[in-house]
Amino acid sequence: MKNPHLQLMVHGKNIGKSELDFSQKSNLGIRLDSIQKLKNPNYLFLNFTIGANVKPGKIVFSLILGPTINIISIPLNQPVPGKGIKYARGINSTDFIYLLMPDRFSNGDPTNDHYANMRDTVADRTNPLARHGGDLQGIINHIDYFQQMGVTALWLTPVIENDMPLEKEPNGWLSGYHGYWFTDHYEIDKRFGGKEAYLKLVKAAHARGLKIIQDAVYNHIGAAHWIMDDPPSEDWINRWPAYQGTNHREQAVFDIHGSEKDKEVMEAGWFVPHLPDLNLRNPFLATYLIQQAIWMTQEFQLDGWRVDTYKYCDPVFMNNLNAALEKEFPLITAFGEATVNTVAAGAYFCRNNLNVSWKSNLTGILDFPVCYAMLEAMKKNHGWTDGVNRLYTTLAEDMLYQNPMNNCIFLDNHDMDRFYSVVGEDWSSFKMGIGLLLTERGVPHLYYGTEILMKNFKNPSDAMVREDFPGGFEGDPQNKFLPSGRTDSENLAFNYVSKLANFRKTSSAIGNGALMQYIPSKGVYVYFRYDKHQTILCALNSDTVSANLNFEDFSERTKGFETATDIITGASYPASEKMIIPARSITILELKKR
């Protein structure tokens, strides 16, 4: 690998008191640079340099503690070929991401639902807060479904081991079904099928052209993580005299008028008592996490990363992590979850054009400002900064990003009220939202079930927007993976998503083209996606009355074109005349020359 340095952490009773026997003769080309011991005698850190000509094999050494000799053998594996081509390809604006929760999507192997030796042994679909039994084999079983929909990448909520007990939260005893309570960074949760199932999924997805995005958490761990049982040093965790929760205010991180106290609470405060906050400034912990990210990318042939709770993490650590991944995998990309309300705040956490003292090197963010603006654009009321004008204004501030096309756009996710409920289960609003999602700039992601009109609010808990996909579990009365199991309206929704997403796959203008938008007028928002090969005109009418679209009003982009073909219906119109944009609708046209 490009970085020849490797740090091994050895953990065992009094292992730090051992004598090391490292033979250069049996480890040709491998240099032991240093041995580091901490106050905790149960740890030993060994720093090696792996020579450029070292062949696949093993690092072998002995640790001698009194009469006990521990012979340790660490494998050096042959790198998986094809990075940047077969895997580690990165996620870009030509992709369409499908976000799913493995536990709630489909149960392909009921034999892994229960393990008596894990802290949470329950799989109970009648309890919204419990595990339900979905797994990686269930995802494999529905690859045809993803391809039919036009999806090009799968983002799974975390698959790393969550061997946590049930935890008391305001709405009851919650399991770690969602995956964000890590207990061992080097294990895939066996209730999802373990490492073998994850490798099988990646292989099956790649064989069908689908990319895999892994969800990472660096801000915290689960309280049952082995680190908490015997920490290498107390400063691996951000500790306070008494429990201190984060203030959740990202402004404290970049506010030039802000206080160090607020910034410390933001970054080092805990989310909840059962999620210890990691001190990412600790160099041993930082190396451990960076090496783990590189190992996982290589071992499981990942294409990209989504980083949870990005804005709470130490920024220097995150830049170092991003740089280390890109050094080994030049095309790898990452989206940071920075739940912010302003474009400036979002830009701060990724590559930007801001004049600030610290510069992020993150590829892009999960674009919450655009999400909120798209939802606002579907409202019937429109004003100077309301309705469609909020979307126009938000996108007008793209100048703050180095490349806004790298941002991930969405209508909802596993932490938000479901999109179909937010728009009042209104079919017109649904189509407008999907139309915006799949034609605006950036990388779109769809939350599982949106394509079949799954609905709900986070009341009384997040579990209400994380319900099982109908048909993914044995005994489900309807199988909504199939047209025959869906209602007429659900089929209309799925077909609309599929039609537009599959068009998007072949559209150079939407995939890589520029965006030009016009100031909205009377609730009508017109924008173009275009390149030298193709021009797409999108007109969203958020008003309750129909509107005329005069092509001449947009001659900067329409000049020279003779026909306009509706992407959904296939109907063609002269591009030199007016056409009607129905009330509460989005019209997507491909402009053509005869």
Helices and strands as residue ranges (DSSP letters): E 5-11, G 15-17, E 19-21, E 30-37, E 43-50, E 57-65, E 68-76, E 97-100, H 102-105, G 110-112, H 136-140, H 143-149, E 153-156, E 160-161, E 167-169, E 172-174, E 184-188, H 194-207, E 211-217, H 226-229, G 234-236, H 251-254, H 260-268, H 283-299, E 304-308, G 310-312, H 315-328, E 333-336, H 343-348, E 364-365, H 368-377, H 388-396, G 398-400, G 404-406, E 408-409, H 419-422, H 427-437, E 443-447, G 450-452, G 462-465, G 483-485, H 488-506, H 508-512, E 514-517, E 524-530, E 535-541, E 547-550, G 551-554, H 555-558, E 563-566, E 572-574, E 578-581, E 585-592
